[in-house]
Amino acid sequence: MVVSSGKGATKTTERMGGESVAEIQSSRPGSDASRARRFKPSAEPDGAPHGDGAARAASLLACVAMRVLFLAPSYPPEMIQYCRGLAEVGAQLIGVGDTPRERLPEAVKRYLSGYVAVPRIMDEDDVVARATAALRGQSIDRVWTNWEPLVILAAKLRERWGIPGMSVDAVRGFRDKQLMKERVRAAGLRTPRSARAFTADDVRAAAEEVDYPLIVKPIAGAGSANTYRVGDRAELERVLGMLRGVTEVSVEEYVEGEEFTYDTVCIEGQPAFENVAQYLPKPLEARSNEWISPVIITVRDLSQPKIKKGLELGRQVLGALGMGSGFTHMEWFFTPKGEAVFGEIGCRPGGAHLVDQMNHTCDIDLFREWARVAAWNAFEAPTTRKYNCGIVFKRAKGNGRIRSIFGLDHWKQRYGRFLVEDQLLRPGSHRRDWKQTLVSDGFLLVRHPDWNAAKEICFAAATDITMFAE
């Protein structure tokens, strides 16, 4: 596709203003599958034809690299890994973000062939207008983001430029928690009872309809931020006071049971890779108690009956919501009655190093394999699951700087051979705000082929290692 104002395309070989941040010297993958599906220029969404310039551009597309526009390439920091992946599979990468060009990390500059700086990446209409103007006359084949706040913007750019990928309507079903539940429920799948609320009175009315205990959380939130379990009317009034500034919430049934993820990399709605991980304890509990060291463990054996129920539910959810290509991250519950219940889903990867866990589970590189899907609709890595991979997030006692770490050396003596990464903050480092980031004051990443052993190793790190700050 050639970005155009509707008056016809110009040359496809131009850089933005003649500037180039960095050149990527890499070749296009050689497989037939990786060569499939290049988008050919057509009329602009407003119906204006491209003219003769677009015909010349179409012939050029066959001999140039896949050109991918990636939103916010340097934030959050793990986005740099997806940029690396795109470069490694032969894509030519153009970034769009609100980090000034001169402040981009060197780690990401090396992967960019161009960059459009905008004042506010969250201002969707402004970004669409500025990106369209800056890229006019250039070929763009795909538009991607892996950061949840930008998934709607990516879809708007695709629709504006006539580029393949998920529509705004489809993406909204992964972003709006009430809409997603309505669509999943319409497919006959079990979801928590829920209602949308805009005002305090709306919340009170919804609570009477849903019944206690219940959950109140933002319609378009991520993780467990501003999410509260409410046991009765008095507690609801306290929670309402903490929701100032949140304009729209979902009031939904609290589901008892174990909580898991269902993660995929999809190609046109079909999972090329699947993962399940268990939260220990449930995220809401971990977010509510500072003394807890949250644990997440990927499940090596996906053939277990309860895990198979989650896989079946997840696949049906993908169909109900019209998933296209890319990452998904879903949360679901396994109840004491043996029922798999949908929680929520995003069309993006899980955060807090979950992709790293999946990589270590299978000894693959999902940053690169996602990129292969994003550019070429192909997934080439083996998916054999070798390990249960656990991550343990630690929170220091006290405030200020980390002063000491108790029990780490002893834990490493017992379990060090299973340690993959030690990313704990060291003495002298400032504590992080545990309410703002699950990573908290660092983490330990471990793996073991046996589930019970992996769980034992993780729980020993959670209970026997203590960080102190002052």
Buried (B, 14 or more C-beta within 10 A) or exposed (E): BBBBBEEBBBEBEBEBEEEEBBEBEBEBBEEEBBBEBBBEBEEBEEEEBBBEBBEBBBEEBEEBBBBBBBBBBBBEEBBBBBBBBBBBBBBBBBBBBBBEBEEBEEEBBBBBBBBBBBEEBEBBEEBBEBBBEBBBBBBBBBBBBBBBBBBBBBBBBBBBBBBBBBBBEBBBBBBBBBBBBBBBBEEEBBBBBBBBBEEBEBBBBBBEEBEBBBBBBBBBBBBBEBBBBBEEEEBBEEBBEEBEEBEBBBBBBBBEBBBBBBBBBBBEBEBBBBBBBBBBBBBBBBBBEEEBBBBBBBBBEBEBEBBEBBBEBBBBBBEBBBBBBBBBBBBBBBBEEEBBBBBBBBBBBBBBBBBBBBBBBBEBBBBBBBBBBBBBBBBBBEBEBBBBBBBBBBBBBEEEBBBEBEBBEEBBEEBEEBBBBBBBBEEEBEBBEBEEEBBBBBBBBBBBEEBEBBBBBBBBBBEBBBBEBE
